[in-house]
Amino acid sequence: MAQPRARRWHVVAALTMALSLPAAAAMATTTSGSPPPSADRTWVGTWASSPQALSQTSFDDQTLRLIVHTSLGGGALRIRLANTFGTGPLTLGPVDVAVDPQGGPAVDQATVQQVTFFGSPTVTVAQGAVALSDAVGLPVRADEDLAVSIYVPSPSGPATGHADARQVSYVAPGDHASDPGGSAYTAMTGSWYWLNGVDVTAAPYVRGSLVAFGDSITDGYASTIGANRRWPDDLARRLQTGPPGRQLGVLDEGIDGNEVLLFRSCCGTSEPALARLDRDVLAQTGVRGVLEMLGTNDIGADNAAAGPLIAGLRQMVDQVHAAGLPIIGGTIPPDEGCIFGCYSPEKEQVREAVNAWIRDSGVFDSVVDFDKALRDPADPHRLLPTYDSGDHLHPNDLGYQVMADTIDLKALP
């Protein structure tokens, strides 16, 4: 293991901010000609995140130990690294993966495995591209934490990542990718960097993955950090308790502040949902269907009228159907009293009109009525207090569980 050199910190402000917040892969350049994983493997996504441009963050001679949570088990795994918003080629590695039984910086030593890319421990990812690793012979269980440790050997430039992970990950000076101990990981971060997906070789009865496509409510904002209490996590646990034929991977492609129609920069750079649909949904490994819930920010932040928002959602449905996939529509939850200024009687009329279209138009393959499940029967314009995180917009852990429980498993693809 290499001795750590003097640390170069470019990340302090970004780490503090993160912890304070309640298509096909392009070919990567490698240094080895080893063959890719066997083409006859059945790969299914078990975890994914939506990339964002975290332009204020860079790393140099540091190791990131990124903690992620599986939705589905399998006999082997592979990872995907994304340089989507980089400003040039990015060299990463060595990279290691291990089971993380405590969710902390120390991992299970017996499970530490090196990740290679065409047989090489390092990979150079082209600007705007992704790199897919070789298969790693590490069995993965559903509903467990994995630690993916990525050494950044030289100045990275602006990082691609996911701002609000709702999970603590760790940073060490120098190369500690293969180190099972946690003592070198002296800094923490609330974001994921460059790690874009984890796939597993799934059992024959696993049908594929479901993409949860949405905004901060799908991203799990205000859920307990490190507890994996986002509604897609709760849904994944429900699926694991069902019969084998109902099992799916669940991929959380939510981004805080995301809108259907407009770019936002309030919560980490966030492209419109229509702009990221191909990359974050249709290109996911083994995708079988989509469950979308979007529109809260279009209405609350940018005063979208019902007509343009419905047209945007209709375009999303048409593109998903054109890819041969079903899409489930989620109604928009209530937000009266929202502390971010996202509610008004006029905006409420738009929300109700869009929800009526989602329920009654027949455009979606099926509908999940999150609005009905979360609203206060005594005041249907606001969240039931039992489910309210306190900001009158985002559910708490119990509210997210109710969302997952509302989904009819028989309606899933």
C-alpha positions, 0 to 999 in steps of 0.5 A: 500500500502506498504511503500517503503524500501530503494532502491537497484539500480542495474539498473543505467547503463542499464537504461542509455544505454536503453534510449540512444539507437536512445511451451506452457507456463510452469506451474508456482508455486503459493500460491493458488489453484484457477482454471485457466481461463475458457477454452472456452474463445477465446484468441488472442494476442494484444501485445508481445515482444521477450525476451532477456538476459539482464544480466547486469540488476537486481531489488530488492524491486522495482516496474516496471511500463511497458507501452505497446501498444495494437493492438487489443481490447477485453473484458478481458485480461491476461498477460504472464511473462517470466523468459526465461534467468533467473538463478533461480526461480523468484518471482514477485508480486503484479502485477496490470494493468491499462489503461494509457491515457497519456503514463506516470507513472500516470494511470487511477485510475478507471481502476486499476485491480490486476492481479492474478495467480491461485488466488494469487497476487504473482507468482514464475516463474521457471527458463526458464519458463513463467507464464500465469495470470488469466483473468482480467476483464478490457475491452481493446481498440485497439491502447491504452496504458496499464501500467503493474506494477510489484513489484519485492520483492527480488533480481531478478538476471539477468533479462529477457526482451526486450532491445529496447522498443522504449517506456519509462517505469518507476521504483519506490522503494518499492511496488507501483504496485496498486498506480495510481499516478506517483510520486513514479516512479522517474526513467525511463527505455527504456526496458521492463522486464519480461512482454512477452505478453498481450492477450485479449478475442476478438470478434468472427469476429477477426481471430487471430494474425499476428506475425511480425518476424524480426530484428531492422527494425521490432523492430522499431529502430530509430522510435520516442520513445513513439509514437508507429510508428513501422511498425507493429503498423502502420499495426495494425492501418490500420487493425482497420479501415478495415471491421471486418472480416479483423481484426487481432492482430499484435505481434512485434517479432523483435529484434535489430541485429537479424540474421537468422543463427547466434547468435549476442550480439551487441544489447542485447543478440539475438538468431538466428531467427531459434533458437527462431522461436518456442517460439517467433512465433509458440507459440504466442496466436491465431497466424494465420500467419507470416510476416518475414523480415530478412537477413539484419544483416546476410549480413551486419554484418557477410557476409553471402553468398546467398546460406546459407541465402536462405537455412535458410529462406527456413527452416523457411518457412518449419517449419511455414508451418509444423505448419499449418500457412502461411508465408509472405516474406518481401524483404530486404531494401537497405542500401548503405551508412549505417553508421554501415559499413554494405554495400559493393558492394559484400554484395549488390550482396548478398542482390539482390540475396536473394531478387530475390529468395524471389520474384520469388521462390514461396516458400512464400505464398505471398511477400511484396516488402519492398525493392521496397517501400523504395528504391530511384528510382534514386539510388536503392541501398539506401533508399529514403532520405525522408524515411531515419532515417539518418543512411541509414539503418533504416527507419524513422517514414514515412518510417515505415508507407510506409512499413505498407501501402505497405502490401496488407491486402487481402494477410494477413491470 
